[in-house]
Amino acid sequence: MNILFLSEFFYPHGGGAEFATYLYAKLLSKSGFNVVVVTNRFAGEKESSKRGNLTIHRLPLFKSGSGVKYPILTRIDVLFSNYMRKLLKWASLVYIPKSWYSMIPLAKVYRKPVIVHVHDYSPICPLAILYSSSNRTVCQNRKACSARCIYQFEMDKKSSFKDSALSLSLNLFARLPIQKFVEQAEAIVCVSKAQQKILTESMPLISHKTHVVYNPMPNISPVEVDGDDFGYLGGFSLLKGFNVLCKSLSLVNTHSFKVHVTGTSITREIGSERARLEFFNRLGIVLHERMKHSGQENFYRQIKGVIFPSIVPEPLPYVTAEAILRGRLLIASRTGGIPEQVKGCKGAFLFEAGNYNELAEILGYAKNLDRNTVLELGYHDRDVFRRTFNNEKTLADFEKIISSLT
């Protein structure tokens, strides 16, 4: 069987959704499916590469890695090219794991079944996060999108007036067309039961064709604990809870431990930045740039726990999964799919999203746990986690959906 993946990003580019797409492509190709991935081409990359049953075609789809949702939706020249027509004729099934929803009507013309894999909330929220930046709370207005929310979202990102105005105009009118595209798909795959519930309550027309398949997991091993510190991998992002982290550390940290924060950059020479650096030092925060794959094990050796204080309803984050697979304590928000992700894990401590007092209490307890206890909890949680998040089961569940459509 031939499966056509249409993904604007493909690992190592992008984030968790693209990583999951990469793992699915590997699993399906090794299982005997012929998989072709069409994605963007970045500088220095080959136009095409092939390994076993997996072929990747890279096209110049957009110029930069930011704001690609609308450029990809409007690439009519690619949609109606002879190249794409040949691929659609070849394909037994079309798989769309992110934002290339405009391909769905074209696939219908060629009578090809479509699977849409939803890794965020883009079908019901143009910003994909289901969070009201204007009210600073999880969005409850699921019938329409607020101009104030979109504008505040751009202000939080420090976008220019021009970019904010463009985002406002595009996002306000995007929701309905995207929903109509998604409704045409034969199957919609959600990554957690919590995400499925939210999506189907807002889009009841897709209820009968939504499925929950947990994301495939990377093959990573536990790492010995050499340090007593904690890790936070969300950079300075408000949505990932950096402000919540800072407030909690101001209550609990007496320099008895450090929090290593990745995905940051700061210039020591500028006065205002120097002041920020001093503030972070007082909180026990150690800044690191984006973590490279080769440095992951060393990073995890320094820490005995991962803090994930996200304030948005995370569908099923990889950060929390990797913390458990590495054998670390996990301190995370009770939001989205995280509670079902950590079910049965004794070393996973959840708190209400945004509640920095509760986070401080948990940190105060966790910092005093000795390394032997951390290792014991870590190995227990890894075993519990792998019983639920098993790649063989994930592949079987996904193949079952494919079989029902072809």
C-alpha positions in Angstrom: 0.0 0.0 0.0 1.2 3.5 -0.8 0.8 6.3 1.7 1.4 10.0 0.8 2.5 12.2 3.8 2.0 15.9 3.2 3.9 17.7 6.0 5.3 21.3 5.7 8.0 20.4 8.2 9.7 17.0 8.7 12.1 16.0 11.5 14.7 17.3 12.4 12.7 20.5 11.6 9.7 21.5 13.7 8.6 20.3 17.1 6.6 17.4 18.6 4.1 17.0 15.8 6.9 16.7 13.2 8.8 14.3 15.4 5.7 12.1 15.7 5.3 12.3 11.9 8.9 11.1 11.4 8.3 8.2 13.8 5.1 7.2 12.0 6.9 7.3 8.7 9.6 5.0 10.0 7.2 2.6 11.6 4.9 2.3 8.6 7.8 2.0 6.1 9.4 -0.8 8.2 6.0 -2.5 8.4 5.9 -2.8 4.6 4.0 0.3 3.5 5.5 2.5 0.8 5.7 5.9 2.3 6.4 9.1 0.4 6.8 12.4 2.4 6.5 15.8 0.7 8.0 18.5 2.8 9.8 21.8 2.7 13.4 22.0 1.5 15.9 23.9 3.7 19.4 25.1 2.7 21.9 22.3 2.3 19.3 19.5 2.0 18.9 17.1 -0.9 15.9 17.4 -3.1 15.1 13.7 -2.6 16.3 10.9 -0.3 15.3 7.3 0.0 15.8 4.6 2.7 14.0 1.3 2.3 10.3 2.0 1.7 10.6 5.6 2.9 11.1 8.4 0.3 11.3 12.1 1.2 10.8 14.7 -1.5 11.7 18.3 -0.5 10.2 21.3 -2.3 10.8 25.0 -1.9 7.5 25.6 -0.2 8.2 28.7 1.9 11.2 30.9 2.8 11.3 30.8 6.6 10.3 28.6 9.5 7.8 31.0 11.0 4.3 31.7 9.9 4.0 28.9 7.4 0.4 27.9 7.9 -1.2 30.2 5.4 1.6 30.1 2.8 1.2 26.3 2.7 -2.5 26.5 2.4 -2.3 28.8 -0.6 0.4 27.0 -2.6 -2.1 26.5 -5.5 0.8 26.1 -7.9 2.0 23.0 -6.0 -1.5 21.6 -5.5 -2.3 21.6 -9.2 1.2 20.7 -10.5 1.8 17.6 -12.6 4.1 16.4 -9.9 1.4 16.4 -7.2 -1.1 14.8 -9.6 1.3 11.9 -10.2 1.7 11.5 -6.5 -2.0 11.5 -5.8 -2.6 8.9 -8.5 0.2 6.8 -7.0 -1.2 7.1 -3.4 -3.6 4.6 -1.9 -4.2 7.1 1.0 -3.2 10.7 1.9 -2.0 11.5 5.4 -2.0 15.1 6.6 -0.3 15.6 10.0 -0.3 19.4 10.4 -1.7 22.3 8.4 -1.8 21.3 4.7 -5.6 21.1 4.8 -6.1 22.6 1.3 -4.9 19.3 -0.1 -8.0 17.5 1.2 -10.5 18.7 -1.5 -7.9 17.8 -4.2 -7.5 14.3 -2.8 -11.3 14.0 -2.9 -11.2 14.7 -6.7 -8.9 11.7 -7.0 -11.1 9.7 -4.7 -8.3 9.1 -2.2 -9.2 8.6 1.5 -7.6 11.2 3.8 -6.4 10.9 7.4 -5.9 14.1 9.3 -3.7 13.8 12.3 -4.4 16.6 14.8 -1.5 17.3 17.1 -2.9 20.7 18.4 -6.2 22.5 18.2 -5.9 24.2 14.8 -9.3 22.9 13.5 -11.1 24.9 16.3 -8.5 27.6 17.1 -6.6 29.4 14.4 -3.7 30.0 16.9 -3.8 26.2 17.6 -3.4 26.6 21.4 -6.9 27.0 22.7 -5.8 29.7 25.1 -7.1 33.2 25.4 -4.1 35.5 25.6 -6.4 38.5 26.4 -8.1 36.8 29.4 -5.0 34.7 30.4 -7.0 31.5 30.7 -7.9 28.4 28.6 -10.3 29.5 25.9 -14.0 28.8 26.5 -15.3 30.7 23.5 -15.2 27.9 21.0 -17.8 29.3 18.6 -15.8 32.3 17.5 -12.4 33.8 17.8 -11.7 37.1 19.6 -9.7 39.8 17.7 -8.4 40.9 21.1 -7.1 37.5 21.9 -5.2 37.2 18.6 -3.8 40.7 18.9 -2.6 40.0 22.5 -1.0 36.8 21.3 1.0 38.7 18.8 1.9 41.3 21.4 3.2 38.6 23.7 5.4 37.4 20.8 6.6 41.0 20.4 5.4 41.0 16.7 5.6 44.1 14.6 2.3 46.1 14.0 2.4 44.9 10.4 2.7 41.2 11.3 0.1 41.6 14.1 -2.4 43.2 11.6 -1.8 40.4 9.1 -2.2 37.7 11.7 -5.4 39.3 12.9 -7.0 39.5 9.4 -5.9 35.9 8.5 -6.7 34.2 11.8 -10.2 35.8 12.2 -11.4 34.3 8.9 -9.4 31.0 8.9 -11.4 29.0 11.3 -14.5 28.2 9.2 -12.6 27.2 6.0 -10.2 25.0 8.0 -13.1 23.2 9.7 -14.8 22.6 6.3 -11.6 21.1 5.0 -11.1 18.8 8.0 -14.7 17.7 7.9 -14.1 16.2 4.5 -11.4 13.8 5.8 -12.4 10.1 6.2 -10.6 9.8 9.6 -9.3 12.3 12.2 -6.7 11.0 14.6 -6.3 12.6 18.0 -3.3 12.1 20.3 -5.2 11.9 23.6 -8.7 11.3 24.9 -8.7 14.8 26.4 -8.0 16.4 23.0 -10.6 14.2 21.3 -13.2 15.4 23.8 -12.4 19.1 23.2 -12.4 18.7 19.4 -15.6 16.7 19.1 -17.5 19.0 21.5 -16.7 21.9 19.2 -17.1 20.0 15.9 -19.8 17.4 16.5 -19.9 16.5 12.8 -16.5 14.7 13.1 -17.4 12.7 16.2 -18.1 9.5 14.4 -14.8 9.4 12.6 -12.3 10.5 15.3 -9.9 8.0 16.8 -7.4 8.2 19.6 -3.9 6.8 18.9 -1.1 7.7 21.2 2.0 9.0 19.6 4.9 6.7 19.0 7.8 7.0 21.4 11.5 7.4 20.8 13.8 4.7 21.8 15.7 6.4 24.6 17.2 4.8 27.8 17.2 5.9 31.4 20.2 8.0 32.5 21.9 7.9 35.9 21.3 10.8 38.2 24.5 12.7 38.9 23.0 16.1 40.1 20.2 17.4 42.4 19.0 20.1 40.0 15.8 20.3 37.9 15.3 21.0 34.2 12.8 23.1 32.3 12.8 22.9 28.4 10.3 25.6 27.4 12.6 28.6 27.0 11.1 32.0 27.9 7.7 31.0 26.6 4.7 32.4 28.6 2.5 29.6 27.3 5.0 26.9 28.5 4.8 28.5 31.9 8.1 30.3 32.3 6.5 33.1 34.4 4.8 30.5 36.6 8.2 28.8 37.1 9.8 32.1 38.1 7.1 33.0 40.6 7.3 29.5 42.2 11.1 29.7 42.5 10.9 33.1 44.2 8.9 31.3 46.9 10.9 28.1 47.3 14.4 28.4 46.0 17.0 29.2 48.6 19.9 28.3 46.3 19.6 24.6 47.4 19.1 23.6 43.8 19.2 25.0 40.3 16.8 24.9 37.4 18.5 24.5 34.0 16.4 26.3 31.4 16.9 25.3 27.7 16.0 27.1 24.5 17.1 30.6 25.6 19.5 33.2 24.4 20.5 36.3 26.3 23.2 39.0 25.7 25.3 39.7 28.8 26.7 43.0 27.4 23.4 44.9 27.2 22.3 46.6 30.5 18.7 45.4 30.5 19.7 41.9 29.6 22.4 41.9 32.3 19.7 42.9 34.9 17.5 40.0 33.7 20.5 37.6 34.0 21.1 38.8 37.6 17.4 38.2 38.4 17.5 34.7 37.0 20.7 34.0 39.0 18.9 35.0 42.2 16.2 32.5 41.4 18.7 29.7 40.7 18.0 29.6 37.0 20.8 28.5 34.7 20.3 29.5 31.0 21.1 27.1 28.1 20.6 27.5 24.4 18.5 25.1 22.5 19.5 21.6 23.5 21.1 19.5 20.7 20.4 15.8 20.4 24.0 15.0 21.3 23.8 16.8 24.5 20.6 15.4 25.9 22.1 12.6 28.0 24.6 15.0 29.7 21.7 17.5 30.4 19.6 14.8 32.0 22.5 13.6 34.2 22.5 17.1 35.8 18.9 16.9 36.8 16.7 14.6 38.9 13.4 16.1 37.7 11.7 17.9 34.8 9.3 20.9 35.4 6.6 21.4 32.8 4.3 24.2 34.0 2.4 24.8 30.7 -0.7 27.0 31.0 -2.3 25.6 27.8 -4.2 22.3 27.4 -1.3 20.3 26.0 -2.7 17.4 23.8 0.1 15.0 24.6 3.6 16.6 25.0 6.8 14.8 24.2 8.7 16.7 27.0 6.8 14.9 29.7 7.1 11.5 27.9 10.9 11.9 27.5 11.3 12.9 31.2 9.6 9.6 32.2 11.5 7.5 29.7 14.8 9.0 31.1 13.7 7.9 34.5 13.2 11.4 36.0 10.7 12.9 38.4 8.0 14.9 36.5 6.4 18.0 37.9 3.7 19.2 35.4 0.5 21.1 35.0 -2.8 19.1 35.3 -3.9 20.1 31.8 -4.9 18.5 28.5 -3.7 15.0 28.0 -1.0 15.1 30.7 -3.1 13.3 33.4 -3.8 10.3 31.1 -0.2 10.3 30.0 1.1 9.9 33.6 -1.6 7.7 35.0 -0.1 5.2 37.5 3.2 7.1 37.7 4.3 7.5 41.3 7.1 10.0 40.5 4.8 12.4 38.5 3.4 15.3 40.5 0.6 17.4 38.9 -0.6 20.8 39.9 -3.3 23.2 38.6 -2.1 25.1 35.6 -0.8 28.5 36.6 -0.9 27.8 40.3 2.7 28.8 41.3 2.0 28.3 45.0 1.1 24.7 44.4 4.2 24.3 42.1 6.4 25.8 44.9 5.0 23.2 47.4 5.8 20.3 45.1 9.3 21.6 44.4 9.9 22.0 48.1 9.0 18.4 48.6 10.8 17.0 45.4 14.1 18.8 46.1 14.6 16.8 49.3 14.2 13.4 47.6 17.4 11.5 47.5 18.9 10.0 44.3 18.0 6.4 45.2 14.4 7.3 45.7 14.4 9.3 42.4 15.9 6.3 40.6 13.4 3.9 42.1 10.4 6.1 41.2 11.9 6.7 37.7 12.3 3.0 36.8 8.8 2.3 38.2 7.2 5.1 36.1 9.1 4.1 33.0 7.7 0.5 33.2 4.2 1.8 33.8 4.5 4.3 31.0 5.7 1.8 28.4 2.8 -0.5 29.0 0.5 2.1 27.7 2.7 3.9 25.2 3.9 0.9 23.2 5.0 1.5 19.6 3.7 -2.0 18.5 0.2 -1.1 19.8 0.4 2.4 18.3 1.3 0.9 14.9 -1.5 -1.7 15.2 -4.1 0.9 16.1 -3.0 3.1 13.1 -3.0 0.2 10.7 -6.5 -0.6 11.8 -7.7 2.8 10.7 -5.9 2.5 7.4 -7.5 -0.9 6.8 -11.0 0.6 7.4 -10.4 3.2 4.7 -8.8 1.2 1.9 
